[in-house]
Amino acid sequence: MSVAEFLLWALLAFLFWKKGLVHRFPAMGAYLALHLIATPLLLIALYASQAWGQFGYYFFGFFAVYIASAVLLLFVCIEIFRTALSAFPGLMKIGIIIFRWAILVSVILTFSSISFLHRGFHIIPDIAYNLMRSVSVLELCLLAFLCLSMNALRLSVRDMAFGIALGFGLMSANDFTSASLISAHMSLTAPLQLAYEALVLVSLTIWVGYTAMPERSRKPIVMPASSAIYRWNEIASALGHTGTQVAVQQPANGFFLTDVEMVVDKVLTRNLKGRESEM
């Protein structure tokens, strides 16, 4: 199964670089490069450890790659989130700020939840599994967000961003479960280890399928002016923008969001009139 995993990583990396997807998803490209290089090295370390009866090299190598993967996954999540909201720069700007704060809180909770009962090198699995558990929760939340807002964001199921999120959603559920059930001293041939590896192969197969499909041309998204997400994007774009000041007298009992939308409508109307006069 480990050899099959390496072959899938190699095929995925080949298709990913051949189609130039690394320019669109550089963090994902780094994640693929890490596993493409680390997988054969870990296999060699595993076979050598079994021959010599010493698993120290495999232990440190495995958890070094595991922690590095968790860190890269944080950047991949931001990358997917930015790609999904690329047509709405206002919402993307506000969303990225909130997403970064969520990552910071997750990392803080990761290290604050470590019991520190293990001493020395035995604390490494605790740190790795806790960090991956936090990243897995973020990945599942990201996948849920894309599924719920797919129609509003005009995101296709065949889009590569959704395919990456889908694969990571399955893999994160796998990591989340394994981090809770698999012990650091469990045998590599235990049923849970085999189930973990099988789900990794399924996730890689999903990614290979998405990269092998012809990518659809990305067309400009046309949104009606009355669309709620369009209005919220304009509101988010106006936040922090001091170039235009509009004084509006509002009723005392007006609803705040309605007032903000009225201000945005007036600004858009004035901009349209200015463009018409220039033409």
Protein Blocks (a to p, Z undefined) as FASTA:
>chain_A
ZZmmmmmmmmmmmmmmmnopmmmmmmlmmmmmmmmmmmmmmmmmmmmmmmnopaklmmmm
mmmmmmmmmmmmmmmmmmmmmmmmmmmmmlmmmmmmmmmmmmmmmmmmmmmmpgolagcj
llmmmmmmmmmmmmmmmmmmmmmmmmmmmmmnopafklmklmmmmmmmmmmmmmmmmmmm
mcfkbcfkbfklmmmmmmmmmmmmmmmmmmmpccdddddddddfklmklmmmmmmmmgop
akbccdddddfkbcfklmmmmmmmmmmmmmmmmmmmmZZ
